[in-house]
Amino acid sequence: MKITRYLVIPALLLASCAGPLVIVGIGAVAGVWTADEFRNDSGEILLNATPQDAFAVCQATINSREGISDLVVTNGSLRIEFKEEQVHYSVMVMLMPQNHDFCTVRVLAAEFGMRGRAELAQILAEEIASAL
């Protein structure tokens, strides 16, 4: 009976200490996976246009596409988000601090259940660049 008591109590204490570590480990893995999900899913192109002109072209290009849903246009931050079929797109016009005649268009694309769709993001970014 004494041997069981000396084995059970330390085992319970060890399990009570390992439980939070398992939870923290799962949280860390989920955080790394989420950060990595949006890392390799973008198309980015440098444009010879003002940010306002590029944003207007982005809006026109996106509005000309069929099957668009959940369209959210944020004029202040030059950002457009929408869904097309099961792909969620985010289009951002990035300012160049030293030169206001150039800007960068960055397109992010992620499909539910997949880690990112860089090829779809690149296609939309090239479509926007060609429309300019």
Buried (B, 14 or more C-beta within 10 A) or exposed (E): EEEEEEEEEEEEEEEEEEEEEEEEEEEEEEEEEEEEBBEEBBBBBEBEBBBEBBBBBBBEBBEEEEEBEEBEBEEEEBBBBBBBEEBBBBBBBBBEEEEEEBBBBBBBBBBEEEBBBBEBBBBBBBBBBEEB
